[in-house]
Amino acid sequence: MMFWYGNGNGVDGWGYVLMTVGMVLFWGVVIFGVIALVRYTARRQGPAQTHVPSPTPQQLLAERFARGEIDEHEYRIRLDVLHQAPRSPAAQ
C-alpha cells in the first residue's frame, strides 16, 4: 500500500502544529462570532432611548421666575423681548 505523505501515518510534527493552530483559530472565530451576535441582538432589543426635547426660551424663563431667580418685572420684560426677537430661518 502506498502512502502519500511518506512515513506511513500521514501527519508529521508540523502537521500536528498546524492542525492545533487551525483548531484554536477556528474555535476562537466561532466564540467571537457568538459573542458578537449576542451583543448585537442585546443592543437592538435594549430600552428605546427617547429624545427629550430641549426647553424653549420661554420655558427656561418661566422656570427661572418660578425658582425666584428673577422677579415679575424682569420676567415680563424678558418675555416681551423674546416675543419681539426676530426668529432665525431654522427655527421657523
The first five atom37 places (N, CA, C, CB, O) and aatype in JSON, in Angstrom:
{
  "aatype": [12, 12, 13, 17, 18, 7, 2, 7, 2, 7, 19, 3, 7, 17, 7, 18, 19, 10, 12, 16, 19, 7, 12, 19, 10, 13, 17, 7, 19, 19, 9, 13, 7, 19, 9, 0, 10, 19, 1, 18, 16, 0, 1, 1, 5, 7, 14, 0, 5, 16, 8, 19, 14, 15, 14, 16, 14, 5, 5, 10, 10, 0, 6, 1, 13, 0, 1, 7, 6, 9, 3, 6, 8, 6, 18, 1, 9, 1, 10, 3, 19, 10, 8, 5, 0, 14, 1, 15, 14, 0, 0, 5],
  "atom_mask": [
    [1, 1, 1, 1, 1],
    [1, 1, 1, 1, 1],
    [1, 1, 1, 1, 1],
    [1, 1, 1, 1, 1],
    [1, 1, 1, 1, 1],
    [1, 1, 1, 0, 1],
    [1, 1, 1, 1, 1],
    [1, 1, 1, 0, 1],
    [1, 1, 1, 1, 1],
    [1, 1, 1, 0, 1],
    [1, 1, 1, 1, 1],
    [1, 1, 1, 1, 1],
    [1, 1, 1, 0, 1],
    [1, 1, 1, 1, 1],
    [1, 1, 1, 0, 1],
    [1, 1, 1, 1, 1],
    [1, 1, 1, 1, 1],
    [1, 1, 1, 1, 1],
    [1, 1, 1, 1, 1],
    [1, 1, 1, 1, 1],
    [1, 1, 1, 1, 1],
    [1, 1, 1, 0, 1],
    [1, 1, 1, 1, 1],
    [1, 1, 1, 1, 1],
    [1, 1, 1, 1, 1],
    [1, 1, 1, 1, 1],
    [1, 1, 1, 1, 1],
    [1, 1, 1, 0, 1],
    [1, 1, 1, 1, 1],
    [1, 1, 1, 1, 1],
    [1, 1, 1, 1, 1],
    [1, 1, 1, 1, 1],
    [1, 1, 1, 0, 1],
    [1, 1, 1, 1, 1],
    [1, 1, 1, 1, 1],
    [1, 1, 1, 1, 1],
    [1, 1, 1, 1, 1],
    [1, 1, 1, 1, 1],
    [1, 1, 1, 1, 1],
    [1, 1, 1, 1, 1],
    [1, 1, 1, 1, 1],
    [1, 1, 1, 1, 1],
    [1, 1, 1, 1, 1],
    [1, 1, 1, 1, 1],
    [1, 1, 1, 1, 1],
    [1, 1, 1, 0, 1],
    [1, 1, 1, 1, 1],
    [1, 1, 1, 1, 1],
    [1, 1, 1, 1, 1],
    [1, 1, 1, 1, 1],
    [1, 1, 1, 1, 1],
    [1, 1, 1, 1, 1],
    [1, 1, 1, 1, 1],
    [1, 1, 1, 1, 1],
    [1, 1, 1, 1, 1],
    [1, 1, 1, 1, 1],
    [1, 1, 1, 1, 1],
    [1, 1, 1, 1, 1],
    [1, 1, 1, 1, 1],
    [1, 1, 1, 1, 1],
    [1, 1, 1, 1, 1],
    [1, 1, 1, 1, 1],
    [1, 1, 1, 1, 1],
    [1, 1, 1, 1, 1],
    [1, 1, 1, 1, 1],
    [1, 1, 1, 1, 1],
    [1, 1, 1, 1, 1],
    [1, 1, 1, 0, 1],
    [1, 1, 1, 1, 1],
    [1, 1, 1, 1, 1],
    [1, 1, 1, 1, 1],
    [1, 1, 1, 1, 1],
    [1, 1, 1, 1, 1],
    [1, 1, 1, 1, 1],
    [1, 1, 1, 1, 1],
    [1, 1, 1, 1, 1],
    [1, 1, 1, 1, 1],
    [1, 1, 1, 1, 1],
    [1, 1, 1, 1, 1],
    [1, 1, 1, 1, 1],
    [1, 1, 1, 1, 1],
    [1, 1, 1, 1, 1],
    [1, 1, 1, 1, 1],
    [1, 1, 1, 1, 1],
    [1, 1, 1, 1, 1],
    [1, 1, 1, 1, 1],
    [1, 1, 1, 1, 1],
    [1, 1, 1, 1, 1],
    [1, 1, 1, 1, 1],
    [1, 1, 1, 1, 1],
    [1, 1, 1, 1, 1],
    [1, 1, 1, 1, 1]
  ],
  "atom_positions": [
    [[0.84, -1.17, 0.0], [0.0, 0.0, 0.0], [0.88, 1.23, 0.0], [-0.95, 0.0, 1.2], [1.89, 1.28, 0.71]],
    [[0.51, 2.22, -0.79], [1.34, 3.42, -0.94], [0.73, 4.58, -0.15], [1.49, 3.8, -2.44], [-0.47, 4.84, -0.26]],
    [[1.56, 5.28, 0.65], [1.11, 6.43, 1.44], [1.57, 7.71, 0.77], [1.64, 6.35, 2.88], [2.68, 7.78, 0.24]],
    [[0.73, 8.7, 0.81], [1.02, 9.96, 0.13], [2.01, 10.81, 0.88], [-0.24, 10.73, -0.09], [2.7, 11.62, 0.26]],
    [[2.11, 10.68, 2.2], [2.96, 11.57, 2.97], [4.29, 10.97, 3.37], [2.24, 12.0, 4.18], [5.0, 11.58, 4.17]],
    [[4.64, 9.88, 2.89], [5.99, 9.36, 3.08], [6.17, 8.38, 4.21], [0.0, 0.0, 0.0], [6.51, 7.23, 3.93]],
    [[5.98, 8.75, 5.48], [6.39, 7.87, 6.56], [5.28, 6.93, 7.03], [6.86, 8.69, 7.72], [5.53, 6.13, 7.93]],
    [[4.11, 6.99, 6.48], [3.12, 5.98, 6.81], [1.94, 6.49, 7.62], [0.0, 0.0, 0.0], [0.83, 6.0, 7.44]],
    [[2.15, 7.45, 8.52], [1.0, 7.88, 9.32], [0.28, 9.08, 8.71], [1.44, 8.21, 10.73], [-0.82, 9.43, 9.15]],
    [[0.85, 9.72, 7.74], [0.2, 10.8, 7.03], [0.36, 12.17, 7.65], [0.0, 0.0, 0.0], [0.13, 13.16, 6.97]],
    [[0.73, 12.26, 8.92], [0.9, 13.56, 9.57], [2.2, 13.52, 10.34], [-0.31, 13.89, 10.51], [2.45, 12.61, 11.13]],
    [[3.04, 14.54, 10.11], [4.3, 14.61, 10.87], [4.19, 15.71, 11.92], [5.51, 14.86, 9.91], [3.09, 16.19, 12.19]],
    [[5.29, 16.13, 12.51], [5.3, 17.12, 13.59], [4.66, 18.44, 13.21], [0.0, 0.0, 0.0], [3.86, 18.99, 13.97]],
    [[5.02, 18.97, 12.03], [4.45, 20.25, 11.61], [2.95, 20.12, 11.3], [5.19, 20.77, 10.37], [2.2, 21.08, 11.48]],
    [[2.55, 18.98, 10.87], [1.12, 18.77, 10.63], [0.31, 18.89, 11.9], [0.0, 0.0, 0.0], [-0.77, 19.48, 11.91]],
    [[0.83, 18.32, 12.99], [0.15, 18.43, 14.27], [0.1, 19.88, 14.75], [0.83, 17.56, 15.31], [-0.91, 20.33, 15.28]],
    [[1.19, 20.62, 14.56], [1.24, 22.03, 14.97], [0.21, 22.84, 14.18], [2.67, 22.62, 14.77], [-0.56, 23.61, 14.75]],
    [[0.21, 22.65, 12.86], [-0.74, 23.39, 12.03], [-2.18, 23.01, 12.33], [-0.44, 23.15, 10.56], [-3.07, 23.86, 12.31]],
    [[-2.41, 21.73, 12.61], [-3.74, 21.28, 12.96], [-4.2, 21.92, 14.28], [-3.78, 19.75, 13.06], [-5.35, 22.34, 14.4]],
    [[-3.31, 22.0, 15.26], [-3.63, 22.6, 16.55], [-3.91, 24.1, 16.4], [-2.48, 22.38, 17.54], [-4.89, 24.61, 16.94]],
    [[-3.04, 24.79, 15.68], [-3.24, 26.23, 15.47], [-4.54, 26.48, 14.72], [-2.04, 26.84, 14.68], [-5.3, 27.38, 15.06]],
    [[-4.81, 25.68, 13.7], [-6.05, 25.83, 12.95], [-7.28, 25.6, 13.8], [0.0, 0.0, 0.0], [-8.27, 26.32, 13.67]],
    [[-7.23, 24.62, 14.67], [-8.36, 24.33, 15.55], [-8.57, 25.46, 16.55], [-8.14, 23.0, 16.28], [-9.7, 25.85, 16.81]],
    [[-7.49, 25.99, 17.12], [-7.61, 27.1, 18.06], [-8.19, 28.33, 17.35], [-6.23, 27.45, 18.69], [-9.08, 28.99, 17.89]],
    [[-7.71, 28.63, 16.15], [-8.24, 29.76, 15.39], [-9.71, 29.55, 15.04], [-7.42, 29.96, 14.1], [-10.51, 30.48, 15.14]],
    [[-10.07, 28.35, 14.63], [-11.45, 28.05, 14.29], [-12.38, 28.3, 15.47], [-11.58, 26.61, 13.81], [-13.39, 29.0, 15.33]],
    [[-12.04, 27.74, 16.63], [-12.9, 27.91, 17.79], [-12.89, 29.35, 18.29], [-12.48, 26.97, 18.91], [-13.89, 29.83, 18.81]],
    [[-11.77, 30.03, 18.14], [-11.72, 31.45, 18.5], [-12.68, 32.27, 17.65], [0.0, 0.0, 0.0], [-13.38, 33.14, 18.17]],
    [[-12.71, 32.0, 16.35], [-13.63, 32.71, 15.46], [-15.08, 32.37, 15.79], [-13.32, 32.36, 13.99], [-15.94, 33.25, 15.79]],
    [[-15.36, 31.1, 16.08], [-16.72, 30.71, 16.43], [-17.16, 31.4, 17.72], [-16.82, 29.17, 16.59], [-18.27, 31.94, 17.77]],
    [[-16.33, 31.4, 18.75], [-16.68, 32.03, 20.02], [-16.84, 33.54, 19.84], [-15.6, 31.74, 21.08], [-17.78, 34.12, 20.39]],
    [[-15.95, 34.17, 19.09], [-16.05, 35.6, 18.82], [-17.37, 35.91, 18.09], [-14.84, 36.07, 17.99], [-18.04, 36.9, 18.4]],
    [[-17.72, 35.09, 17.13], [-18.97, 35.3, 16.39], [-20.19, 35.19, 17.27], [0.0, 0.0, 0.0], [-21.11, 36.0, 17.15]],
    [[-20.2, 34.21, 18.16], [-21.35, 34.06, 19.07], [-21.45, 35.26, 20.01], [-21.22, 32.75, 19.89], [-22.55, 35.78, 20.22]],
    [[-20.33, 35.69, 20.57], [-20.34, 36.85, 21.47], [-20.8, 38.1, 20.72], [-18.94, 37.07, 22.08], [-21.61, 38.87, 21.24]],
    [[-20.29, 38.31, 19.51], [-20.69, 39.48, 18.73], [-22.18, 39.44, 18.4], [-19.87, 39.56, 17.43], [-22.84, 40.48, 18.45]],
    [[-22.7, 38.28, 18.08], [-24.12, 38.15, 17.77], [-24.98, 38.44, 18.99], [-24.41, 36.74, 17.24], [-26.0, 39.12, 18.89]],
    [[-24.58, 37.92, 20.14], [-25.34, 38.16, 21.37], [-25.33, 39.64, 21.73], [-24.77, 37.33, 22.54], [-26.37, 40.2, 22.09]],
    [[-24.18, 40.29, 21.62], [-24.09, 41.71, 21.94], [-24.91, 42.55, 20.96], [-22.63, 42.17, 21.93], [-25.54, 43.52, 21.36]],
    [[-24.9, 42.17, 19.7], [-25.65, 42.9, 18.68], [-27.15, 42.8, 18.94], [-25.3, 42.38, 17.29], [-27.87, 43.8, 18.87]],
    [[-27.62, 41.59, 19.22], [-29.06, 41.44, 19.46], [-29.47, 42.09, 20.78], [-29.44, 39.95, 19.47], [-30.57, 42.62, 20.87]],
    [[-28.62, 42.05, 21.79], [-28.95, 42.69, 23.07], [-29.03, 44.2, 22.9], [-27.9, 42.32, 24.14], [-29.89, 44.84, 23.51]],
    [[-28.17, 44.77, 22.09], [-28.18, 46.21, 21.86], [-29.45, 46.62, 21.12], [-26.94, 46.64, 21.07], [-30.03, 47.66, 21.44]],
    [[-29.89, 45.83, 20.16], [-31.07, 46.17, 19.37], [-32.35, 45.99, 20.18], [-31.13, 45.31, 18.12], [-33.35, 46.65, 19.9]],
    [[-32.34, 45.11, 21.17], [-33.53, 44.86, 21.97], [-33.54, 45.67, 23.26], [-33.65, 43.39, 22.3], [-34.47, 45.57, 24.05]],
    [[-32.51, 46.49, 23.46], [-32.42, 47.27, 24.68], [-33.52, 48.31, 24.76], [0.0, 0.0, 0.0], [-34.3, 48.47, 23.83]],
    [[-33.57, 49.01, 25.88], [-34.63, 50.01, 26.04], [-34.49, 51.1, 25.0], [-34.58, 50.61, 27.46], [-33.4, 51.57, 24.69]],
    [[-35.62, 51.49, 24.46], [-35.63, 52.54, 23.45], [-35.28, 53.86, 24.12], [-37.01, 52.64, 22.73], [-35.86, 54.23, 25.14]],
    [[-34.34, 54.55, 23.55], [-33.94, 55.82, 24.11], [-34.84, 56.9, 23.53], [-32.44, 56.13, 23.81], [-34.88, 57.12, 22.32]],
    [[-35.57, 57.55, 24.42], [-36.47, 58.59, 23.97], [-35.72, 59.91, 23.94], [-37.7, 58.68, 24.87], [-34.87, 60.19, 24.78]],
    [[-36.06, 60.71, 22.96], [-35.43, 62.01, 22.81], [-36.23, 63.02, 23.62], [-35.33, 62.43, 21.31], [-37.41, 63.25, 23.35]],
    [[-35.58, 63.63, 24.6], [-36.22, 64.64, 25.41], [-35.98, 65.98, 24.74], [-35.69, 64.62, 26.89], [-34.83, 66.41, 24.6]],
    [[-37.05, 66.65, 24.32], [-36.85, 67.93, 23.64], [-36.29, 68.97, 24.61], [-38.17, 68.43, 23.03], [-36.64, 68.99, 25.79]],
    [[-35.43, 69.82, 24.09], [-34.86, 70.86, 24.94], [-35.93, 71.93, 25.19], [-33.59, 71.48, 24.29], [-36.76, 72.2, 24.33]],
    [[-35.9, 72.53, 26.37], [-36.93, 73.52, 26.69], [-36.78, 74.77, 25.83], [-36.86, 73.89, 28.18], [-35.68, 75.13, 25.41]],
    [[-37.89, 75.41, 25.57], [-37.89, 76.65, 24.8], [-37.37, 77.78, 25.67], [-39.3, 76.98, 24.25], [-37.34, 77.65, 26.9]],
    [[-36.97, 78.88, 25.07], [-36.52, 80.02, 25.89], [-37.61, 80.52, 26.85], [-36.08, 81.17, 24.98], [-37.31, 80.94, 27.96]],
    [[-38.86, 80.47, 26.41], [-39.95, 80.89, 27.29], [-40.07, 79.95, 28.5], [-41.28, 80.93, 26.52], [-40.33, 80.41, 29.61]],
    [[-39.88, 78.66, 28.27], [-39.93, 77.71, 29.39], [-38.78, 77.93, 30.37], [-39.9, 76.26, 28.86], [-38.97, 77.87, 31.58]],
    [[-37.61, 78.2, 29.84], [-36.46, 78.47, 30.71], [-36.69, 79.72, 31.54], [-35.17, 78.61, 29.89], [-36.39, 79.76, 32.74]],
    [[-37.24, 80.74, 30.91], [-37.53, 81.98, 31.62], [-38.57, 81.74, 32.71], [-38.01, 83.06, 30.65], [-38.45, 82.26, 33.82]],
    [[-39.61, 80.96, 32.38], [-40.65, 80.66, 33.37], [-40.07, 79.86, 34.54], [-41.81, 79.87, 32.71], [-40.47, 80.07, 35.68]],
    [[-39.14, 78.96, 34.26], [-38.51, 78.19, 35.34], [-37.7, 79.1, 36.26], [-37.6, 77.09, 34.76], [-37.72, 78.94, 37.48]],
    [[-36.97, 80.05, 35.66], [-36.18, 80.99, 36.48], [-37.11, 81.82, 37.36], [-35.31, 81.92, 35.58], [-36.81, 82.08, 38.52]],
    [[-38.24, 82.24, 36.8], [-39.21, 83.02, 37.57], [-39.8, 82.17, 38.7], [-40.33, 83.54, 36.65], [-39.97, 82.65, 39.82]],
    [[-40.11, 80.92, 38.39], [-40.68, 80.02, 39.41], [-39.69, 79.74, 40.53], [-41.13, 78.71, 38.77], [-40.1, 79.59, 41.68]],
    [[-38.41, 79.67, 40.21], [-37.4, 79.42, 41.24], [-37.07, 80.68, 42.04], [-36.12, 78.88, 40.62], [-36.38, 80.6, 43.06]],
    [[-37.55, 81.84, 41.58], [-37.28, 83.08, 42.3], [-35.98, 83.74, 41.9], [0.0, 0.0, 0.0], [-35.51, 84.64, 42.6]],
    [[-35.38, 83.31, 40.81], [-34.12, 83.91, 40.37], [-34.34, 85.31, 39.8], [-33.45, 83.02, 39.32], [-33.46, 86.17, 39.87]],
    [[-35.53, 85.53, 39.23], [-35.87, 86.86, 38.7], [-37.25, 87.24, 39.23], [-35.85, 86.87, 37.13], [-38.07, 86.38, 39.55]],
    [[-37.49, 88.55, 39.32], [-38.8, 89.0, 39.8], [-39.78, 89.13, 38.63], [-38.67, 90.35, 40.56], [-39.41, 88.92, 37.48]],
    [[-41.04, 89.5, 38.95], [-42.08, 89.56, 37.92], [-41.78, 90.62, 36.88], [-43.43, 89.83, 38.56], [-42.02, 90.41, 35.69]],
    [[-41.27, 91.76, 37.31], [-40.96, 92.84, 36.37], [-39.91, 92.38, 35.35], [-40.45, 94.1, 37.14], [-40.08, 92.57, 34.14]],
    [[-38.83, 91.78, 35.83], [-37.79, 91.31, 34.93], [-38.3, 90.18, 34.03], [-36.56, 90.83, 35.73], [-37.94, 90.1, 32.86]],
    [[-39.15, 89.31, 34.58], [-39.74, 88.22, 33.8], [-40.54, 88.77, 32.62], [-40.64, 87.34, 34.68], [-40.39, 88.32, 31.48]],
    [[-41.4, 89.76, 32.9], [-42.24, 90.32, 31.84], [-41.41, 91.05, 30.79], [-43.28, 91.28, 32.45], [-41.71, 90.96, 29.6]],
    [[-40.39, 91.77, 31.21], [-39.52, 92.47, 30.26], [-38.83, 91.46, 29.34], [-38.47, 93.34, 31.0], [-38.83, 91.62, 28.12]],
    [[-38.26, 90.44, 29.93], [-37.54, 89.44, 29.12], [-38.5, 88.66, 28.23], [-36.77, 88.47, 30.04], [-38.14, 88.31, 27.11]],
    [[-39.7, 88.39, 28.7], [-40.69, 87.69, 27.9], [-41.09, 88.53, 26.69], [-41.92, 87.35, 28.75], [-41.25, 88.01, 25.59]],
    [[-41.26, 89.84, 26.9], [-41.57, 90.74, 25.78], [-40.44, 90.75, 24.76], [-41.83, 92.16, 26.28], [-40.68, 90.76, 23.55]],
    [[-39.2, 90.75, 25.24], [-38.05, 90.73, 24.34], [-38.03, 89.45, 23.53], [-36.73, 90.88, 25.14], [-37.74, 89.47, 22.33]],
    [[-38.34, 88.32, 24.17], [-38.36, 87.05, 23.44], [-39.45, 87.05, 22.36], [-38.58, 85.89, 24.41], [-39.24, 86.51, 21.28]],
    [[-40.59, 87.64, 22.66], [-41.68, 87.66, 21.68], [-41.39, 88.61, 20.53], [-42.98, 88.05, 22.35], [-41.89, 88.42, 19.42]],
    [[-40.59, 89.64, 20.78], [-40.26, 90.62, 19.75], [-39.04, 90.24, 18.94], [-40.06, 91.97, 20.36], [-38.84, 90.78, 17.85]],
    [[-38.23, 89.35, 19.43], [-36.97, 88.97, 18.75], [-37.28, 88.29, 17.42], [-36.12, 88.04, 19.65], [-38.14, 87.42, 17.35]],
    [[-36.56, 88.69, 16.36], [-36.77, 88.02, 15.07], [-36.28, 86.57, 15.15], [-36.04, 88.77, 13.93], [-35.23, 86.29, 15.73]],
    [[-37.03, 85.71, 14.57], [-36.67, 84.28, 14.59], [-35.72, 83.96, 13.46], [-37.92, 83.38, 14.51], [-35.8, 84.55, 12.38]],
    [[-34.85, 83.04, 13.71], [-33.95, 82.59, 12.65], [-34.71, 81.69, 11.68], [-32.72, 81.84, 13.24], [-35.72, 81.1, 12.06]],
    [[-34.26, 81.57, 10.43], [-34.96, 80.72, 9.46], [-35.02, 79.26, 9.9], [-34.28, 80.82, 8.11], [-35.96, 78.55, 9.54]],
    [[-34.05, 78.82, 10.65], [-34.03, 77.42, 11.09], [-35.11, 77.16, 12.14], [-32.65, 77.06, 11.66], [-35.59, 76.03, 12.24]],
    [[-35.5, 78.16, 12.92], [-36.48, 77.98, 13.99], [-37.91, 78.04, 13.46], [-36.28, 79.04, 15.06], [-38.84, 77.67, 14.18]],
    [[-38.12, 78.48, 12.26], [-39.47, 78.62, 11.73], [-39.99, 77.35, 11.17], [-39.53, 79.68, 10.68], [-41.12, 77.31, 10.68]]
  ]
}
